[in-house]
Every structure is written in C-alpha cells, then in structure tokens.
Amino acid sequence: MEKLSRFTLAHRRLVGAITLALVLAGGGALAIVLPQVSETYEAPGLPAYEANKAITDTYGTGGRERPFLPVITLPDGVSVDSPGVSETLRRAFDAVRANARVVSYVDTGDRRFVSPDGRTTFALVFGDPVEQGGIPGSALGEGAKLDDLIEAALRDRLPPGATLRITGLDQLATGEDTGGLNVPVKLAITILAAIAILAWVFRSKLAFVPLMIAFVAIPISFLGVAALSLFTDIHETTITMAPLFGIGIAIDYALILVTRWREERARGRDGDEAVHAAMATAGHAVVFSAGAVVIGLATMIVLPIPFLRSLGLGGTMVTAASALVSLTVLPLILRRAKFTSDRGESRMWTVIARKVVRHRRIAAAGSSAVLIALAAVALGINVNVPQTANLDHAGPGHDGLVALTSAGVPSGVLTAFDVYVPPGADPNVVASTIRALPGVHTVAAPDGEAWRRAGSAVITVLPVDEAGTDAGMATIRRVIDTVPDGVLVGGYAPQQMDFVDSTYDAFIWMLVLLSVLMYVMLARAFRSLLLPLKAILLNLLSLGAVLGAMVILWQWGWGTEAVLGIQPDGVVGTFLPVTIFAFLFGLSMDYEVFILSRMREEYDRTGSTTEAVVRGVGRTGRLVTSAAAILFFSFGAMATGGELDVTMFASGMALGIVLDATLIRSILVPATVALMGRWNWWLPAWAARLLRVEPSFVRLT
C-alpha cells in the first residue's frame, strides 16, 4: 500500500486527471444504463417461469399474475338456477372479457364455482399484466390493476338485488406501494446524516473529505455497472441501491484512512510521510475489508436469479470503486489537508473495553444468549406465498373473501394457477387427471379462443388449500409430478416455489464456499488460524439473529405497523434472507477487519492480548459506531415507505447494522478475543508458508 501511495503522490496530476475523466464518464454511463434497466424479478430457465412465459406469450393473460375473484351473492330466494340468472351473469362476464380472460360457472357448468345453496358464485379473472399497469412477477399489491375495470363492467349488469365484492391476493395485499420518499429525498437524508456524524467525529473541515470520496466513487461505480450491462440485465433496484449503499461504504473506507492519517500526524509525521504511514497500515485494512464485502456479495452473483445477480454485481462495483478511490484519490487530498488535533483513543470506548475484558465470561455468555435466542426464532422463517389470514383484515378485498368462504368455497381458490398444455397433448385428459388429485377443488378447461390457441391450451387449477400452506404446496407438487412430459405448471405460487428451491438449494454450498474464501483472506489479514474461524462463526450467529429479528418484525408483526406504518403480511420476502445475508456478511466482516486489524497491530507492539483488546476498541469503537450510524441512516431512509419488499430489505439491513455495531463488535468480539488469550495470535510456520505471511508463535507455558 505504501508503494501505491508513493506512486499516487508522485503522479498526482495524472491521477487527478484520470479520476475526473472517470467521474464524467460515470455520469454518461448512468444515462446509458437507465433506459435499459429491468423491472422484473423473473428467473429464465426455471420450470414455472417457462410455463408463465408460454402462457403470456400465447394468451396475453394470467401465468405469473394472481387472478381477481368477483364474488356475486344473489338475493334471498334467488340462485344460479333461477330463470334468467345464468344468462344475465353470462352477459355480465362477457363485458369483463374485453379486458381479461374469465372463467366461471356459466362458462363451464362446474358447480364448484357455486356455493352449496346456489346463491353465491365467483369467477376467476386474469388480466394482461403489462396493459393493466402491473409488473410481471411483482409483489402482492403491485400486479394487474383490474379491480376498477371489473367493477365497472359488472356493477350494472348483475341480476337485481345481487351484491358484488371483488377479492384476490392483490386486493388483500398489505404491502401496496404507498409512495414513500423518492430516491433524491432519501439520498439527501443520508447525506445530511453523514455530514452531522462526520462533523461530530472530526470537528473540522475534514468532515467533508469522506463524503467527497463517496461523491467521486459513486459515479465511477456506474462505469462498472454499464460495462456489466453489456453481458447481463441490470435491475432498477440496483440503480436505486447503489448511491445509498455507496455513500455508506465509501465513507467507511475514507474514515479509517483519515483517522489513521490524523494519528500519524499527531505522532510527528509530516506531509507525504504521514500519508504513506497511514496507507501502510489502514490501507491494508481497506483492501481486506473491501475483499470481505465482495466475497459476501459473491453469494448473490452465483445464484440463478438475475435480480439477485444484479444486486450483487452492483454492490461489488460500488465496493470496488469506493476502495479504489479511497486508496488513490484520498492520499492526494490528505497531503494538502490541514491537520487538526487527533482526539486519540475514545475514553468511553476504552472504559467499555476494559469492563468487557474484566467481565468477559459474563459479557460473552449474555450477548451470545441474546443472539442464539434470536437465531432460534429464525428457524421458523416463512419465505412462501402469504396466507389470507395474515393479509388485510378490512376493506373490500376482505369482504369478498368473507363472502366467499362463508358460502362454503375454500380460500385456496385465490391461489389458482395455470397449466400450459402444448400442441399434441389433450387438455381434457390433462384436466381430468389433475381434477382427480387430492387437494384440487376443481379444474377449469374451457374450449374458447381465450383458452385454446395454435394447438395449445391453458387450464386453471383451483386448489382447496392456499399455496402459502404446507397442504397447498403439497398440492402444487402433486400436480407438477402428475402432468405428462411437456405440460408446464405455471402461476404465481409455483414460480415462487421455484425461486425458493433454486435459491436456497444452492445457498448452503455458496455458504461453504464463502466461508472458505473468507477464512483464507482473514487468516492472511490477521496472521492467525483461530481469529478468522471465530470471526466467521460470530458473523453467522449475528446474521441468524438478524433473520430472527426480521421474523419478529415482519412475520409476527410485532410493532411493525406502529413503527413503519405498514401492516406485514406474515412472511419474510422470498429473496430477503439471502439478500440480507450477502450484504450484511460483507459489511459486518468489514467492521471485524477494522477492529481486529487494530488489535493485531497493538498485540504485535505490546505482546499483551488485554492491551490489544482495550486499545484496539478504544481506537476503533468511535470509528465503527460512526460508520455504522451512517449506513443505518442510509438504509433507514430506504425503508421509509414505498414497496414492501424494499422496506423489508432496508429495515433488515438497518437492524443488522445496529445489532452488529453494538452487541457484536462492542461486546461479543472483545469478550471472545479476551477469552481466547494468546491463542488468538497463533499461526504456525507451516500455515504461514501456505498463506505467504510471517508466522506468529505463542508460548505454551
């Protein structure tokens, strides 16, 4: 790192010119990428995706979108068998067909679309997801906007005295996009919070230096994103996340370098030599920290979900740009910066560290107990389709559900799903086969043009149990296992199940790979065999605790509506555990590297583990807390309203950052390092040769 700083300072005009050119090019790159961003959460190649694509390409409706269910209750003494009622309903539903694919009792003669007393009947309405303003494969509440069209088409055409209520998963959704704060406002909140925190840390104009680094790094990161867009889709969430994440991560790296530069100046080093000394120590921490974040994000890059890959790639570009700018541009700024007195070790954090070391067994046991309890809660996490019992308990959607179930129709019909029958297969045979399966309420297989085209057919399966239940998922799997080869099972719930299977089946192997890579990197960084193992285990425990907190907040709904103004829907989003894991694993290891690198340095200087812990925390406690606070405000701003999935992700990140910076890094890490004593620093000669670093011996007596 010292060689890099000497090269940078020796060629400062060249470095400055290249940086300016990259920043300007980054702005242009963003303008090129924005019109091309993807808005879908699809996963080409998965069976349900291919089924849904075939259905929407051929029929223009249904597939991945959830059906709407108009529920019609006839007046007392009138049933679907009363004279003229069926013909009246037929004309009413014909009016809906102008904008959607519809199936009902009057189309099929299937009594499963009618309540036992004949007074209540319902239809399934599938709209064009694009023409109706919906986002293909979107979260609940963001699908096709058909309810107003259905209402307008049916209201005046129903039999006299009939009551119309419209329900469906989208109608029941608690997570509609509520607007919230837009990205510029969220960015402004993050910047203002960063300025306030940095001003408190530095109490000088140096407070603006880390923010300046972030402003340089973010546009440069878009150059990498633009280059990647030539080979893969870039999701719109990546563009939203990049500046918010970039401010936090770039400030992290700048903070550690500026803080160390101030220490070197306080020790009497002047000008360039202070910069070189800071780069020789803190520069290595920045490199290893960036490596930790990138390795964490690699979990997402290798998963077979384009949306997740895009987030991982975007985060990687931001991290790499932040580290690069911190290690090249920041030295140019510091060599001309005016020195202000170093605040030295934090008195508060030094006191905390000494108390933790003195009571290390109690501190380790108490903090571990809290984390283990939260991690145990995470074992009950639900990443499946929400159940109606956890959705909106008021409003027209709920009224429609009550009218439906009170009439004896199972709520599973809300999670009806389509099956694509290719040319050459007999849809009637397929329908009969599925209809005979346990858990199937009925199967709709009309023969009109909206259901049969170009030799293919689409049929709709209405299950008894909701797809979010174990019984409902078992029904879907039975259908998948039963249909003939070439017949594709699609729909919202099967697609979600495919997402879960493809993501989490591979996740355990990604976790193993991630841990191995992280262990090797940290073993080099800390020159220890046991410290990296402890760091990884504590990281996994803290991440389990974060997921447990997410279960409490979003699955159980404790305080969610009061704090965030959003009613949870009883599940943690399909992608959230792996997304939060990937981001937090790297970020929390980021803080681990900051702290343990300083402890290693102090141990090499003093030979005392106790002094290494106390002085390491005393020097880095304020730094880690400040960096965490900036990231907390960044993700806290992201959580303010808007899409439910984004709010859930941002709240999980904010919770994880707070938990990691307080309970983990402030208590558990110093307590466990103190407990391990001299064994923290053990690196035998054979391991040192493999890692290509100096060995570190401990005395056994």
N, C-alpha and C positions, 0 to 999 in steps of 0.2 A: 504493500500500500504506500509505503514511503517513496518507492520508486515512481509510482503513479503520480503522487503529489509533486515530486520534483519535476517530472515531465510536464505536468499541467502548468505549473508556475513558470517553467522555462518557455512554454509556448502559449502563454495566456491569451495573446491576441488571436491566435489560430483557434484555440478552444472557444473563445468568446464568439468568434465569427461562425463557427460550426454550430454552436448552441443556438444562436439567433436564427440561423437558417433552418435548423430543425424545428424550432418553435413555430416559425411561419409556415413551414411545410406541414406541421401537425394541424394547424388550423384549416389548411386546404384539404388535408386528408379527411378531417371530420366532415367537411362539407360534401365530400365524395361518398363517404360511408352512409351518412344519414338517410339518403333516399333509398338505400338498398337494405336497410335493416329488416330483419324478420320479426313478425309479431306472433308467430305460432310456437306452440310447445310440443310439436309433433316429433315422432321418432321413426323415420322411414326404416323399413325392414322388419319392424315388429308386426306380428300377425294381425292384430286388431287395427293398426294403422293402415295396413294394406287393404283390409276389408273396408274400412271407412273411406279410404281414398277411392276405391272402386265404386262404392255406393254414391258418394257425392259427385264423382266424375260422370257417372251414368244417369243418376236420377236428380242430382242437384239439391237433394234434401236429406236430412237425417244423418245416419252414420254416427259421427262423433258428437253431434248435438243432442241435448236432452229433449224429449218430447214435452209439449204442453198438453195438459189434460183439461178440456172444458167439461165440467160436471153439471149435468142438467137434472134437476129434480122437478118432476111433474106434480101438479096439484093433486089433492086428495081425490080419490075416485077415478084418476086417470093413470093409465100405464102405457108402455110402448105398444101394447096390443090393442089399445083403444082405436076406434075407427079414425083414420086420417092422421094419426100421430106419427107413424113411421114415415109417411110421405112428407109431412111437414119438416121432420128432422132431416130427411134426405135433402130437401131444398136448402135448408139452413147450412148444412155441411158443404153442399155444393158451392155456396158463397165463399167458404173458407178455402176451398181447393184452388181458388185463383192465386193464392199466395203460398200454398203449402201442400204437403202430402198428408192425407187424412184417412184414418180407418176407424170404423165404429160398428155398432150393431146393425145399422141399416145397410152397411156395405157387405157385411159378412153373414148376417143372421146368427151370429155367435152369441148365445145367451150369457157368456162370460163377460160381455160388455154391459150387462144389465144386472141390477140388484135383484135378489130373490123375489121381492114384491113387485117388480116391474116398474117402479116409479122413478128410479134413478138410473141414468145411463151416462156413459162417458165416451169420449173419443181420444185418440192419440193424434196429435198434430205435429208434424215435422216441417220446419221451415228451412229456407235457404239461408245458411249461416252468414254468408257474405252479404247478400242483398238486404237481409233484415238487420244488418249492422252488428252482427255477432262476430266474435273472434273464434275461428275454428279451434276446437280443443281447449277453449277458455275455461276459467274457473267458474264455479256456480255464481249466478247473478250477472254474468258477462256474456251469456250466449245470445242466441237469436231473440230479437225483441218482437215477439209475436202476440203478446197478450192483448195489446190495444187493437190489433187487426182482427183477432178472434172475437173480441168483444163487439167491435163494430159490425162484423159480418153476421153474428148470431143473434144479437140482442133483439132486433125487431122481427126476426123470422121464426122464433120459437113458438110452440103452442101457447095459447093464452094461459096465464097463471103460472107458467114454468119459471123456475129460478135458475140462473146461470152463475156458476162460480168457476174460476179458472185456477188450476193449481199446476204443480210441476216442481222439479228441483230448483229451477231458476226462480220461480215465483216464491219459493220458500227460502231462498238464499238469504243469509245474514250478512254476506260479505260483498255486496254490490260496491262498485267503485263510488265512494262518497265524495270524490273530488279531492279533498285534502289540499295540501300545499303543493304548488308546482315545483319543478326542479330548481329554477333560479332562486326561489324563496328558500328552499331547503339548503341550497348551496350558500346563500347569504347567511343563514343561521349558523351553519358550520363555520364559515369564515369569521364571523363576529365572535363566536365562542372560542375559536382558536386564538384570535388576537387577544382576547381577555386573559386566557390561560397563559399564553406566552409572555404577555406583559407582566403577569404575576411572577413567572419563573425568572425572567431576565431583568425586569425593571429598567430597561434601556431600549434603545433602538434595535438592539439585537433581536427583539421580539419579532420583528418583521422578516428576519432572514429566513427562518424555516418556512414561513408562508411563501416567501419569494421562490424558494426551491420548489414548493408544490406547484406554484403557478407556471414554472418552467417545465416541470416533469409531466404534468397532465397533458398538455398538447403534444409533447413528444411521444407519449404513450399511444396517442391516436395514430401515429405513423405505423406503429406495430400492428394496431388493430386493422388499419387499412390494408396492410400487407397480408394479414391473415384472411381478410375478406375475399381475397382472390382464390382462396382454397376452401373456405368454409363459410357457412352463414353466420352472420353476427346478429345477435338478438337485441332488440331495443332496450331490454333491461340492462344489458352490458354497457350501453352508452349512458344510461342513467346512473348506473352504479360507479362507473369509472371516476368521474370527478369527485364524488363524495368519498369514495374509498381512497382515491389518490391523495386528497388533502391530508387524511389521517396518516397514511403510510409514509408519505414523503416527509411530513413533519416529524414523524418518529425518527427517521434516519438523520435528518438535519439536527434534531435535538441532541442526539448522542454525540455527534461530531462537534457541534458548537459548545456543548457543555464541557467536553474534554479539552477543546481549544482554550477555553477560559481557565481551566485548571493548569494547563501548561504555561499560559501567560502569567498566572499567579505564582508559578514556581520560578519565574525569571526568564523564561524563554521569550525571545522577541521575534517579530516578523515571520519570515518563512519557516524558521526552525520550530516555532510553536505549531504551525500548520503541519509540518512533517511529523512531529511527535504525536499529534492528535490522530493523524492518519495511520501511524504505525500501530496504534492501539485500537481506537474506536473505529477506524476504517475496517479492520478485520471483523469487528462485531457487526458492522453494517453488511458486509459481504455474507457472513454466516446467517444473519437474520433474514436477509433477502432470500438466501437459499432455502431457509426453513419455510418461508411463506410460499415460495414457488413449489417446493415439494408437496406442501399441503394442497395447493391448488391443482397439482398433477392428478390428484384423485378424481377431479371433475373432468379433466381433459381426456382421460382414457375411458370414461363411461360412454355407453352407446346412445346418449341423449343429446342432440345438437344444442338445445337450450343450455344444458349444463356445461357442455364443452365451451360454448361461447362465453359464459360467465368465468369459467376457469382461465380461458385464454386472455380475456380482458383483464382479469385480476393479475395475471402473470405479466402482461405488458406494463401495467401501471407500476407493479412492484419493481420490475427491471429498470424502467425509466427513472423511478424515484431513487433507486440505489445508484444508478449511473450518474444522474445529475448531482446527487449528494457528494459523490466521490470525485467529481471533476469540476463542476461549477462552484460548489461551496468553498473549496480551498481558495479560489480566486477572490471570492467575497471576503473571506476571513483575513487574508493577508493585508487587506486595506481597511478592515473593520477597526473601530476604536475600542480598545479594551476597557471594560468596566469590571470592577472587583468581582472575583469569584465568591459566591455565597458559601462555598465549601460544603462539607457534609451537612446534611439536614439534621438539626438537633432532634426534631420529632421522630424521624425515621431511625436515627441512631438509638434513641431510647426504646422505640418499639422493637428494634432488632435485639437489643440486649435483654429485654424482657422475654422475647420469644426464645432466645438461646437459653436463658436461665430456666424457663419452664417448657423446654422443648417437647417433652413427652406429653404433657397436657395439651400443648398447642397442636401437636401433630395428631393426637387422638381426637380432640374436639373438632378440628377442621375436617379431618377425614370422615368422622361420623356424619357431619352435615352433608358432605359430598356423596358418601355412599348411600345415604337415605334418599337424596335426590336422584342419584343414578338408578336406584331400585325402582323409583317411580317411573323412570324412562322405559323400563321393561314392558310397561303396559301401553306404549305409544301406539296410536292408530293413524296409519297413513292411507287409509282406504277412502272410499266414497262416503260422504256424510250421510247419517241416517236422519230421517224426517223428525225423529223425536228430539234431535238437537238443533233443528232449524227453526225458522221464525214461528213463534207461538201466537202471533196476532196478524191481522191483515187478511186480504182476500185469498192469498195462497193457502193460508192455514184453514180458512173457512171452507175452501174447496176440498182440502184433504179430509177434514172432519166429515163433510157431507159424503165423501166417497167411502171412507172406512165405516161410518155409521150405517151405511146401506149394505154393508157386508162384502165390499170389494177390498181385497188385500192391498196394503200400501206398496207392495213390491211392483205394482204396475207402473209406478212413477219412474222406475228404473228399467223400463222396457228397452230392449236393444235389438238392433237389426242384424240380419244374417244375409250375406251376399251369395246367391246361387248362380254359378257361372253357366254359360251356354253348355248344353249337353246333359245337365243334371235336371231331374224332375223336381220342381219346387213343391209340388203337392206331397210327394213321397218324403222329402226333407221335413216339411211341416208336420206331417203325421208322425214321423219318427221323434221329432222334438216334443210334440204335444204329449206323447206317452211318457216322457221322463218325469221323475219325481221333482217337485218344486216348481213345475211350469203351470201357471194359471191357464194360459191359452196361447195359441199362436195365430197371428193374422197373416193370411196369404192371399189377398185379393188378386184378381187377374186383370185389373185395369192397366192402362198405359203408365200410370204413376208407379206401378209395382212390377211391370214386366216390360223390358226393352232390350232390343238387339239380342234376343235369345237368352238373356239373363233374367233373373228375378231377385227381388228383395222381399224378405219376410221378416216379421217383427215378433219377437218372443216377449211375452208378458210374464214375469216370474211372480211367484207367490210372496217370496221374501225379498226385502230390499237388498240391493247389491252391496251395501255397506255392512251387512251382517255376514257371519260365517256361513249361515244357511244359503244366503243369496249368492255368495261367491262360489259355494259348492255347486249350486245350480248352473251357474255360468260355466264352470269347469266341466260339468257333465255334458252340457251342450257342445262345448269345444271337442270333447273326447268322442262324441257320438256322431257328429255330422260327417258325411263322406269326404274323402280326399278332394281338395279343390274348392270345397264350400268354406267360406270365410266368415268367422264370427266377429262382428264389429260392435260399435256402440260406445258410449261414454265409459261405462263401468269396465267392460273388457279391456279398453285401451288403458285405463288407469291401472288395472291389474297387470297388464303387460309392462307398463312403466315401472311398477314396484318390483316385479320379478327381475326385469333386465338390469335395473339399477342396483338392487340390494343383493342379488345373487353374486354379482361380481364384486360387490363392495368389500367383502371380507378379504378377498385376495388383494384388492387395492390397498387395504389397510395393512396387510402384511408387508407388501412392497414398500409402502410409505414409511412404515416403522423401521425397516431395514436401512433404507436410504437415509432417513433422519438420524438413525443411530450412528452410522458411519460418519456423517458430516459433523455431528455433535462430538463424537469421540475425538475427531481432529481438532475441533474448536476448543474443547475443554481439556484435552490431553488426559482423558480418564475413560475407564471402561464402565464404571458404575454410575457416574453422573448422567450420561445420556440415557441409560436404562431407567433411572429414576425420573428423569425429565419426561420421557415418553409415557411412562405409567401414570404419572401425575396428570399429564395432559389428557390422556384417555379418560381418567377419572373425572376431571373437570368438564370435559365435553359431555360425558354421561350425565353429569349434574345439570348442565345447561339444557339438555333434552328433557330431563325431568322437570325443570322449571317451565319449559315450553308446554309439557303435558298439563301442568297445573294451570298455566295461564290460558291456553287455547283449547285444550281438550276438556278439562274440568271447568274452565271458565271462571276461575276464582279472581274476581276483581277486574276482569278484562274490560267489561263494559264501562265500569266506573272510571278506569284509568285511561283507556284508549277510545272509549265511545263506540266500540264495535262489539256486537254480540257474536261470540265464537260459534262455530258450527260442529264442535265436538270431535274434530280431527286435527291433526298436525299435517299440513300440506304434504303431498306425495314427495316432492323434491326437497323439502326443507331440511330434514335431518342430514342428508348427505351434503347439501349446500352449506349449511351452518358448520358442519364438521370440517369441511375443506377450508373454509375461510378462517375459522377460529383456530384450527390446529396450527396453521401457519402463524397467525397473529399472536397467539398465546406463546408459541415457541419463540417468537420474536422477542417478547419480554423476557423469556427464560434465558435467551442468549445474552441480552443486555446485562442481566443480574449476575448470572454465573460466570460470564467472561470477566466481570469486575472482581468477583470473588476469587477466581483463579489467579488473577493478577495480584491481588492482595496476599493470597496464600504464598505465591512464589516470592513475594517481597518479605513477608513476615514469618512464614513457616507455621503459622497458627490458624487452625480452622475457625476458632472462635472470632479472632480478629478479622479473618477473611469475611465471615458472615456479617459481622457488625459493620465493618467499613464498607463492604460491598453494598449492603442495603442502605446504609447511610448516604452513600454516593448516588445510588440509582433509584431509591424509593421515590423521590420527588419527580425524577425524570419519567419513570414508568407510570406514575399516577397522572402526570400531566398529559403524556401521550395517550393514555387510556381515556382520559376525560375528553380529549379532542375527538377521538374515534367514537366515544359514546354519544357526543352531541351530533356527530355526523350521521350515525345510524338512528339516533333518536329523531332527527329531522326527517329521515327517510320514512320513519314509522308513523308520521303524522298524516293520517288519512290516506285515501286512495285505495288501491287494490288490496284485497285481504291478503293475498299471498305475499306481496311486497311488505305489507305491515308486519306480518308474522315473521318474515325473514329478518327484517330490520330490528324488531323487538328482541328476537333471539340473539342477534349479534350484540345488541346493546347489553342484554342480560349477561351474556358470556364475557364481555369485556369487563364489566363491573365485577363479576364473580372472580375472574382471573386476576385482575389487578389488586384485589383486596384479599380475599380469603386464600387464594393460591399463592401468589407471588409475595404477599406481605407476611403471611403466617406459615403456610404449609411448606413452602420451599426452604426458607431459612431454618425452620424447625427440623426438617428431614436432613438437610446438609449438616446441621449441628449434631444430629443423632449419628450420622454415618462417620463423623470424625475424619481420621486420616485416610479412610478407605475411599473418600470422595476423589482423591487425587492419585489413585493407583493406576499406573499404565506401565506394565512390564515391557521389557526390551523387545520381545517377540511381537507384541501388539504395536509397539511404536514403529518397528520396522515396516509392518504392513501398512500402517497409516502414514508413514513417512514424516513423523514428528519426533521430537525429543521424548525419551521415556520419563516417567515420573514414578519414583520409588517411594515406598512407605516402610517405616521400620516396624517390624513385627513384635518388638519388645518395648 
